[in-house]
Amino acid sequence: MTQSAPALTVHVPHFDYEGRTLFDNFTLPVAAGTWTCLLGPSGCGKSTLLRLVAGLLDGGTIADEDGKPVDGRLSFMAQNDGLLPWLSVIDNVTIGFRLREGRRGAGGARADEAMLYLRRVGLERVANDLPSTLSGGMRQRVALARTLMEDRPVVLMDEPFSALDAITRHRLQDLVAELLSDRTVLLVTHSPMEALRLGHRIYVLHELPVTLDEPMKPDGQTPRRGTDAGVLELQANLLERLTRAAESFERAELQ
């Protein structure tokens, strides 16, 4: 990676969705070279916020510490794997480079690099297969390899392990903690333990329009051990926060 990972400021002046205001004068600071995790009730706007940050929806801005946009410096792993069904696994992993360089297929050093990422996510043997032959969890791992292949200083991830079994999920959490340790990562997850294993700052979204509570800042190097007493204590605290957030969101929806 040639670019350093910047600190970011995400700002949404106002955003309505399906007749309700999700964000109003909303600001989220994201520290440089760290993982910022977002949790909250389903429907509270977590995925919408990532799409605003990624520029897939109009209405939000994201700038670095110098006030400059981060266009061209971020990669986005959505909930939907987004694999192109007519391309092989390896060509899906290298699709960004193929589009930018005008290539028809993965070749040379790019193919070798893609194979390294496929090996890390356990899919080297299906590199030439089509997505239709893969399970949902395997497709999600291909999408993860594609995101890692992009090698960007800013990484947005929306439930990147949701389709995986518990053991594979744990192993890939370890992998991304290693490979993205120097990146600025914004992660949306429904899993308190996942946030506690990976996050440096953990925010819970609540109310409507969305507000943030004070961030939880777990101690220790990531990925943290889920069996550690301190992590388990924080998990209980985080579950309490999420319960309160769900109640506040439900009240706001009824108004």
N, C-alpha and C positions, 0 to 999 in steps of 0.2 A: 504494500500500500504506500503510495507516494504522498498522499494528502493526510495532514493531521486531522484528528477527529475534533470537530468544533463543539463549543457550548452553543446551545440553541435557545431561542425564545419562540414559543408557539403562541400566536394570538388569533382569536376568533372574535371579531367585533360583534357579529350577530349571525345566528344561523337557525332557521326554522325548518322543521321536518314534520310532514303530515299534520300541519296545523298547530303544532306546538313549538315553543322556543326551546331548543336544546342548549344553545350557547348564547350568552350575552356578556360582552366585555370579558371574555374568558382568556386567561393567560396561564401558560404552563412553562416553567423554566426546566431546561434539560441540561444537566451538567456534562462537561466534555469528558469523553472517554469512559463513560459509566453507563450502567443499565438503569433506565427509569421504567418502572412497571406501573401499569394502570389496571385497576380492578374496579368492579362495580356491578350493580344489578343488570341483568339482560335488558337491552333496550335503552340504556341510559346514555348511549352515544359514544362508547369507546371506539368501536370500529369506524363510526362516522368521523371521529376526530382524527384517526390515522389516515383516512381517505382525504381529509382536508389538508393534513400535513403533506401528504404525497402529491397534492395537486390534482387529485382525481375528482374533487368537488370544489366548486368556487365558494369563497367566503372566509378562508383562513390565510394566514401568512406565517412563514417560518424563516427566521433569519439567524445568522451566526452572531458572535459577540461583536463583530464589526458592522453589524446591520446589513450584511450582504445576504442575498438569497442563497439557498443551498442546491439550486438546480444543477443536476449532473453529478451531485455528490452523495446521493442517497439511493438505496435499494429498498424495495417494499415486498414483503412476503404476506400476501393476503390469506384469508381463511380458505378461499377457493384456490386449489393448486394452479389453475390457469394453464395446464399443460396443453400444447397443441397436439391433437390426436393423430395427425398425419406425420409427425416427426418422431424419431426414435428418442429414447431416454437421453442419450448423450447429446443429441442435437437440441433437445429442450433445455438442457443444462447450459449450452453455449449459445442460446438464441440471442442474447443481448449482443454478444460479439459478432455473431453472424449478421445481425441487422445493421450494426454500426460499420462493419467492415465489408459488407456486401458479399459475404460468402454464402454458398449454398449448403455447405455442411461443415461439421467440425473437422478441423485438420491440424496437423502438426502439433506445436506446443500447446495450443488451446485444447485439443483433444486429450493430450497427456494430462494437462491440469484438471480437466473435467473428470477424467478417470480417477485422479487422486481424491477428488471430493466424493465421487460415487463410492469409492472404496471406504472412505471415512463414514459414510452413512449406510454402508452395508449393501450397496446395490451394484457393485461392479459387474456382477454376472448377468445383469439385465440391461446393460448399457445399450445394446442394439435392439431391444424390444420396443414395442409401441405401448403407449400409456394404457390402452384398453386391456392389456394383459395383466395389469398390475392391480393390487388391492388398494383401498383408500389410503392406508398407512404408507404403502410404498410410494404412491403418488405424492404424498406429502413430503416424504424424504427426498424425492427428486426435486420438488420445489425448494426445499431447504438447500440442497446442493447448488441449485441455480442461484439462489440468493448469495450463498457464500462465494460462488464463482465471480460474482459481480465485484467483489472486493472494494466496497465503497466505505467511506469513513462514517457515514450515517446509515443506520439500518432500522427500518420499521418492520415489526413482526406482529401479526395478528393471529393469535392462537396457533402458533407454528407447530405444536405437538399434539393437537386435539384429537387426531385420528390414530394415535399410536398407542400400543399397549404399554403398561406401566414400566416394564423393564427397558424397552426401547426408548421410551420417553426420558427416562432417567439417564440413559447413556448419551442421548443426543443433547440433553441439557448440559452434561459435562463437556461435550464436544463444542457447543457454541460458546460456552463460558471460556474455553481455551482459545478458539479461533477468533472470537470477537472481543477479546479482553481489552483491546486498545481502541475500540470503536465507540461511538455515541449511539446507543441502542434505545429505542422506545418500544416496549413490549406490552401488548394487551393480552391478558390472560384471565381465565376464570379460576385458576388454581392458586390459592394462597401459598401452598408449599412451593410451587414453581417460582412465584415471585420472591419468596424468601431464599430459595437456593441461588437465584440469579441476580436479584435486584440490589442496587446500591441506594435507591430511593423508591419507595412504594407509595403510590397515591391511591386513595379510594374516591371514586366519583359518586356524588349524591346530589339530591335535590333536582329541581327543574326551575330555571335554567341550571345547568351543571355547575357545581362548585367543587373545590378540592379541600380535603382535610389536610392537616399537617402531615408531611411525609414521614413514613416510617423509614429509619435508616439502620438496617441491621449491621452489626459488627462482623468482622472476619472476612477472610478471602472467599471469593466465589469459585466454584460452586460449593455452597455450604452443605453440610451433612444434615439430612432431614431428621436424623435420630438424635441430634444434639439437643440437650435440655433447653438451651437458650432459644434455638430455632422453634422448638415445639411450644415454648411459652409465647413467642411472638405470633405463632400460628393461631393460638387461642385468642390473642388480642386482635389479630387481623380479622378473624371470623366474627368477633363482636362488632368491629367497625363495619363489616359488610352487612351484618344483620341490621344495624342502625341505618345504613345507607339504603337498604332495600325498603325499610319502613318509610323513610323520608321520600323515596322515589314513588312509592305507592300512594302516599298522601298527596304528593304533587300532581300525580296523574288524575286523581279524583277531583281536583279543583277546577 
